[in-house]
Amino acid sequence: MKQHAIVFSRGLIRLMTVALFAVSMQAGAETVKERCGDLPYPTAKICYLNWWDGSMASAEIGDDERLERLPPEQRELADYLSAFILDMDAKYFSRIGAMNGELEFEDRSQETEWSEYELRVTRGEVMEKAGRMFSKGKKSNPARGDGNLVWGRFYSLDMHTKTPLVGMLHATIVLNLFEDGSSSVGGWLGVMPGTKIAEDLDYLKSLTDAYFAKAGKDPSLYRRLICKGTHETVFEFRRLPACSGVSFYGPPVYRGSTEDSIKFVAGLFDAFVGAYVDIAEKRADQPYTEADLLAQDVMRKRWLIDQLFSDPFASAIVPFDVWSFANVPPVIKF
């Protein structure tokens, strides 16, 4: 397992601002200028800095010789998701850096029989921990089915706020492309609350419902999946999400179109994560009680139990060192 840390202090962010803007005038400038140029201080500075670091690491996420084995239609899907993942990394680590006032990245790489993992974690005083898990599929594993996997990607963001007034975010998106032309799309967008603030959970539910309604789709099945889990989960030890989000680990939203399905999941991923970060910013400085802290402790412990004994990927396929680094809460009390 490879690992390294990258630290960006307030002072370093200030010192590098001019250099980063100069770099942005070179190749690829339009993308980063459109993403960061209109953001307020200090978000813009952190955005540029995160883009610069992300551009150096983009080979691990975007480049893959397996792309050359894909037919044109599948290649377009792979390119779309790769670009989306890079954009989500830059966007949300930048927002977290602005919340915390600095960025400190802990990066790790690990490889198994089935996948290659690129992991990133940042920690701070407002967003206590945020983790990214990025996985390149090498071959089919028991959870992917029996097909010959040509290209596969899993991407997740997990966030844990310092304040107990905001629950844990778990957001995933998955695309697998097989040799016979078949494919699978998945994802999970939800919050595990400690203290339940109805206003915030209703906001996430309304946002999700409106997204489905705009596309003329019904969220009922996907909400049942997030509330109750699938047949592969062990209910006794399962996480306890609010029924505000949805799980796409079931039938595709668009039964006849992988393109429409993955773009649908991606659009809601961005909207849901963005709404969660908005809530985290709003609640960051609000007072809370000992009861709120206790509720957070219970929720965090339950997540660990879920990963150990219920989640079919964490309990049987993804190595402990991978998922525990990327998604487990920063503190768990027994």
Phi and psi in degrees as a GROMACS rama.xvg file:
@    title "Ramachandran Plot"
@    xaxis  label "Phi"
@    yaxis  label "Psi"
@TYPE xy
-97.4938  143.866  LYS-2
-151.73  150.167  GLN-3
-156.17  162.557  HIS-4
-121.057  142.33  ALA-5
-124.502  123.082  ILE-6
-114.787  127.163  VAL-7
-119.881  101.31  PHE-8
-82.0317  170.026  SER-9
-55.4952  -45.5268  ARG-10
-62.9493  -41.9893  GLY-11
-66.7532  -37.5685  LEU-12
-59.7371  -43.3288  ILE-13
-65.4223  -44.4543  ARG-14
-65.686  -32.549  LEU-15
-90.3482  -3.02895  MET-16
-57.6904  -49.524  THR-17
-61.8099  -43.1748  VAL-18
-62.7506  -39.2973  ALA-19
-67.4928  -39.5088  LEU-20
-66.4481  -34.4771  PHE-21
-66.29  -43.4646  ALA-22
-60.0194  -36.9611  VAL-23
-65.8263  -15.3305  SER-24
-81.758  -6.91242  MET-25
-87.7593  -162.108  GLN-26
-55.9436  137.526  ALA-27
82.1619  10.8469  GLY-28
-64.1673  -37.7304  ALA-29
-60.2709  -39.2499  GLU-30
-62.5494  -49.9271  THR-31
-72.4928  -33.5782  VAL-32
-66.8639  -39.6812  LYS-33
-65.7913  -36.6118  GLU-34
-74.8003  -39.5189  ARG-35
-114.517  -19.6519  CYS-36
-61.7039  -33.6845  GLY-37
-98.9888  5.0613  ASP-38
-77.5199  149.164  LEU-39
-74.3775  161.737  PRO-40
-69.9833  140.482  TYR-41
-94.474  8.54424  PRO-42
-60.1002  -39.9847  THR-43
-62.3578  -41.4951  ALA-44
-65.0944  -44.9611  LYS-45
-66.4043  -36.4284  ILE-46
-61.1331  -45.9091  CYS-47
-63.4724  -41.058  TYR-48
-65.7666  -42.8681  LEU-49
-66.1315  -37.3775  ASN-50
-63.0714  -41.5679  TRP-51
-62.8138  -46.6776  TRP-52
-65.103  -41.6496  ASP-53
-63.2292  -34.3608  GLY-54
-66.4175  -31.4288  SER-55
-73.3328  -27.6636  MET-56
-97.6742  1.09225  ALA-57
-65.0197  -24.5488  SER-58
-61.1918  -38.8743  ALA-59
-65.5421  -31.8448  GLU-60
-93.5939  -41.7206  ILE-61
-95.0735  -32.5483  GLY-62
-90.0769  138.979  ASP-63
-166.972  123.811  ASP-64
-63.2487  -19.0774  GLU-65
-64.5654  -22.9291  ARG-66
-56.781  -34.8887  LEU-67
-68.251  -16.0256  GLU-68
-89.173  -4.68461  ARG-69
-88.8938  140.494  LEU-70
-67.3167  162.794  PRO-71
-52.8468  -43.505  PRO-72
-64.5364  -42.0174  GLU-73
-72.244  -32.8449  GLN-74
-61.4949  -39.2871  ARG-75
-62.5767  -39.8367  GLU-76
-64.3479  -43.3256  LEU-77
-63.757  -43.7415  ALA-78
-63.2364  -40.1003  ASP-79
-60.8203  -49.5204  TYR-80
-68.2665  -37.1613  LEU-81
-60.6735  -43.1389  SER-82
-66.4513  -39.2466  ALA-83
-62.0379  -43.9886  PHE-84
-62.3572  -45.1049  ILE-85
-60.8038  -39.4608  LEU-86
-66.7922  -41.3915  ASP-87
-64.6637  -41.0565  MET-88
-57.3513  -50.7945  ASP-89
-64.5616  -44.1916  ALA-90
-64.5643  -50.3417  LYS-91
-86.3445  -30.4423  TYR-92
-68.1832  -31.1961  PHE-93
-65.049  -44.5339  SER-94
-64.5123  -39.734  ARG-95
-66.1887  -40.7494  ILE-96
-60.0877  -38.7217  GLY-97
-66.5196  -38.6953  ALA-98
-64.3  -42.923  MET-99
-85.8672  -15.8605  ASN-100
86.2643  -5.76376  GLY-101
-164.389  165.617  GLU-102
-124.28  128.252  LEU-103
-128.503  112.511  GLU-104
-96.808  132.917  PHE-105
-111.939  114.05  GLU-106
-111.558  138.396  ASP-107
-137.294  151.172  ARG-108
-128.733  141.299  SER-109
-151.074  150.709  GLN-110
-132.134  140.94  GLU-111
-126.769  -177.355  THR-112
-58.0904  -33.3888  GLU-113
-102.26  -27.5354  TRP-114
-148.595  159.268  SER-115
-111.791  132.572  GLU-116
-115.365  134.801  TYR-117
-118.962  116.793  GLU-118
-116.62  144.76  LEU-119
-142.97  134.585  ARG-120
-132.057  141.639  VAL-121
-131.319  149.953  THR-122
-132.214  155.941  ARG-123
-172.11  -173.289  GLY-124
-84.7045  -21.5938  GLU-125
-103.746  -60.8531  VAL-126
-90.7434  99.6522  MET-127
-61.3891  -38.4666  GLU-128
-153.811  137.143  LYS-129
-134.973  132.952  ALA-130
-129.439  144.295  GLY-131
-117.404  132.725  ARG-132
-116.869  124.512  MET-133
-123.086  127.868  PHE-134
-128.293  129.936  SER-135
-98.7646  120.437  LYS-136
-74.7829  130.437  GLY-137
-96.2567  -36.9927  LYS-138
-159.06  168.34  LYS-139
-64.3022  136.244  SER-140
-110.94  173.694  ASN-141
-55.4992  -27.0955  PRO-142
-83.8561  -19.9314  ALA-143
-87.1467  -16.0026  ARG-144
105.504  -169.414  GLY-145
-98.4659  -2.51227  ASP-146
-69.3072  163.854  GLY-147
-85.3401  103.231  ASN-148
-71.8413  127.054  LEU-149
-97.5732  -43.1229  VAL-150
-149.179  129.896  TRP-151
-146.245  144.225  GLY-152
-137.725  137.495  ARG-153
-126.228  134.667  PHE-154
-138.37  132.37  TYR-155
-139.648  148.537  SER-156
-123.284  128.895  LEU-157
-124.368  132.267  ASP-158
-131.261  139.138  MET-159
-130.181  111.395  HIS-160
-80.2722  153.786  THR-161
-65.9067  -43.4045  LYS-162
-68.4597  137.563  THR-163
-79.6181  -0.143189  PRO-164
-77.7399  -11.7379  LEU-165
-121.033  131.457  VAL-166
-76.4638  -173.211  GLY-167
-85.4212  135.938  MET-168
-94.4283  134.647  LEU-169
-130.894  116.471  HIS-170
-132.211  126.5  ALA-171
-134.074  156.782  THR-172
-145.633  138.773  ILE-173
-137.861  138.8  VAL-174
-142.08  126.883  LEU-175
-123.282  133.478  ASN-176
-121.112  127.561  LEU-177
-109.87  160.671  PHE-178
-61.2588  -33.4319  GLU-179
-80.7083  6.33737  ASP-180
93.3872  -8.29292  GLY-181
-78.6154  169.982  SER-182
-156.736  166.346  SER-183
-141.877  143.149  SER-184
-124.414  139.344  VAL-185
-149.372  177.553  GLY-186
169.098  167.075  GLY-187
-152.659  125.855  TRP-188
-132.402  106.691  LEU-189
-160.694  167.699  GLY-190
-125.587  134.172  VAL-191
-99.8198  101.788  MET-192
-81.6515  150.703  PRO-193
-93.3102  -87.5085  GLY-194
-69.9662  130.038  THR-195
-95.191  110.538  LYS-196
-100.344  107.892  ILE-197
-57.2413  -39.1553  ALA-198
-56.8494  -44.0269  GLU-199
-73.3616  -43.3215  ASP-200
-68.1863  -36.3163  LEU-201
-66.5328  -35.9919  ASP-202
-62.6073  -45.2627  TYR-203
-64.9127  -39.3323  LEU-204
-65.8647  -44.3219  LYS-205
-63.4836  -40.9712  SER-206
-61.1271  -43.8685  LEU-207
-65.1845  -45.5473  THR-208
-62.9201  -40.367  ASP-209
-65.4859  -36.8652  ALA-210
-62.9649  -45.5588  TYR-211
-63.1129  -45.2024  PHE-212
-61.9348  -38.8035  ALA-213
-61.1165  -31.6442  LYS-214
-91.0858  0.439255  ALA-215
71.5836  30.8002  GLY-216
-117.005  156.834  LYS-217
-104.831  123.284  ASP-218
-82.8911  -1.19583  PRO-219
-55.0712  -50.0804  SER-220
-61.0673  -44.4589  LEU-221
-71.9472  -27.1258  TYR-222
-75.034  -37.8128  ARG-223
-61.1788  -37.51  ARG-224
-65.271  -36.352  LEU-225
-77.2728  -32.0075  ILE-226
-73.349  -41.0633  CYS-227
-107.763  -16.7104  LYS-228
82.1327  -178.776  GLY-229
-102.905  175.893  THR-230
-66.3113  -15.6657  HIS-231
-82.0955  -18.417  GLU-232
-84.7519  154.017  THR-233
-98.6579  106.876  VAL-234
-60.0584  -36.3927  PHE-235
-57.2254  -32.6137  GLU-236
-111.75  8.41399  PHE-237
-71.3937  149.552  ARG-238
-54.6949  161.767  ARG-239
-121.086  79.9124  LEU-240
-77.0415  155.303  PRO-241
-71.1312  148.931  ALA-242
-86.681  47.6704  CYS-243
-97.1793  -32.5929  SER-244
-98.1666  -152.722  GLY-245
-148.203  159.147  VAL-246
-116.125  132.174  SER-247
-101.258  17.1131  PHE-248
-84.8906  70.4804  TYR-249
-169.671  -154.261  GLY-250
-60.708  145.353  PRO-251
-64.0791  150.519  PRO-252
-63.0066  -41.6653  VAL-253
-111.731  103.07  TYR-254
-61.1929  -27.9202  ARG-255
-105.363  6.37737  GLY-256
-144.904  109.274  SER-257
-65.9863  -37.6407  THR-258
-60.7917  -49.2198  GLU-259
-64.6732  -36.5262  ASP-260
-67.3493  -46.9126  SER-261
-68.7599  -35.1443  ILE-262
-70.6641  -32.8379  LYS-263
-64.7422  -48.6133  PHE-264
-62.5177  -42.0249  VAL-265
-63.0911  -43.2527  ALA-266
-62.2546  -41.7751  GLY-267
-72.3518  -35.0156  LEU-268
-53.4158  -52.4213  PHE-269
-62.3178  -45.6948  ASP-270
-65.253  -42.0307  ALA-271
-69.3083  -46.2224  PHE-272
-62.9292  -41.6554  VAL-273
-60.7628  -40.8506  GLY-274
-66.334  -39.7887  ALA-275
-60.9983  -45.2543  TYR-276
-64.2396  -37.5991  VAL-277
-57.2317  -45.447  ASP-278
-63.319  -42.7192  ILE-279
-60.5051  -41.7435  ALA-280
-64.4253  -41.8441  GLU-281
-66.0258  -38.8584  LYS-282
-90.4778  -5.76228  ARG-283
-54.7315  -40.8342  ALA-284
-106.399  10.4816  ASP-285
-80.8  147.277  GLN-286
-69.2823  151.818  PRO-287
-142.118  172.961  TYR-288
-115.974  172.697  THR-289
-62.0329  -33.9839  GLU-290
-63.8712  -36.4665  ALA-291
-64.4608  -42.1356  ASP-292
-64.9861  -39.4476  LEU-293
-64.2214  -41.7707  LEU-294
-62.7622  -37.9897  ALA-295
-64.9766  -42.3537  GLN-296
-60.2991  -43.1654  ASP-297
-63.6861  -45.0935  VAL-298
-61.4443  -44.6371  MET-299
-65.7397  -40.6831  ARG-300
-64.2355  -38.5199  LYS-301
-64.0663  -35.2885  ARG-302
-63.3623  -44.1043  TRP-303
-60.8397  -43.5501  LEU-304
-60.9975  -41.3261  ILE-305
-57.8331  -47.0282  ASP-306
-67.0511  -34.3171  GLN-307
-76.1503  -37.4724  LEU-308
-125.981  -9.22128  PHE-309
-120.722  -51.8184  SER-310
-61.5728  122.803  ASP-311
-67.3686  -26.674  PRO-312
-78.0217  -52.7418  PHE-313
-64.3749  -36.7321  ALA-314
-79.5451  -16.6938  SER-315
-135.935  -20.3038  ALA-316
-122.274  -51.8749  ILE-317
-81.1722  130.142  VAL-318
-61.2895  148.114  PRO-319
-55.1145  -43.9521  PHE-320
-61.9133  -25.1134  ASP-321
-80.2954  -59.7582  VAL-322
-70.7553  -32.3945  TRP-323
-67.4273  -35.0629  SER-324
-70.2731  -43.6357  PHE-325
-78.7224  -38.6926  ALA-326
-125.439  -11.9171  ASN-327
-72.8043  140.728  VAL-328
-54.4471  153.974  PRO-329
-67.3625  -27.3305  PRO-330
-136.364  132.07  VAL-331
-128.996  130.522  ILE-332
-112.828  139.249  LYS-333
